[in-house]
Amino acid sequence: NKDVESIKSELEGNEELTRMLSVQGQIAALPALYNQRPEVTRLSEYIAKTTPPSINLSKYSLDFEAGTIEITGTGESVSAVNKYVDVLRFAKFRYKVSDGEDYSPLDNAFTDVVLTSFSKDTSSETAGKSNFTASFKFNAMIFDALQIVDLQVPQATTTHNQEAGIFSGTAVEGTGQGGN
């Protein structure tokens, strides 16, 4: 056992070997770290799906640590901003459960959707438009790189019993749901 202790001491004293083993350990950890990363590229798809033509976004920020998004923009009217907030409030998602066709049950994509600032534009060029900032939490699963996610947005305002369709311009009965 004296030989084993001698070899162990020699190996522990070899700085080059220690550095190489450390690098190997870090390289071995990379695939797990890569799989844990958020799929940020989905944000552009989600913005395209949730933002109607009557809304122009000028800024958005995403905080993965807090699980929040803040957006700033302009709507053609107060009604357009309200409808946009409703779309965010009632957006749902599901993800593939297996390699087959099975999906998870629908869940809220965004919660605690709040219009944090709002103002009516009075300048002559943009009179009638509404400036806004909204903030909300997102379900981390919608950015999970290991999941195939299907984001679904409502096609009608859901805070009133009956309202004009957001994208189609046709009257559609709301779901009658409340909350976030």
Beta strands, then each sheet from edge to edge (+ up, - down):
strand 1: 55-63
strand 2: 68-75
strand 3: 92-95
strand 4: 107-108
strand 5: 110-120
strand 6: 130-138
strand 7: 149-152
strand 8: 162-164
strand 9: 171-173
sheet 1: 1+ 2- 6+ 5-
sheet 2: 4+ 3- 7+
sheet 3: 8+ 9-
end
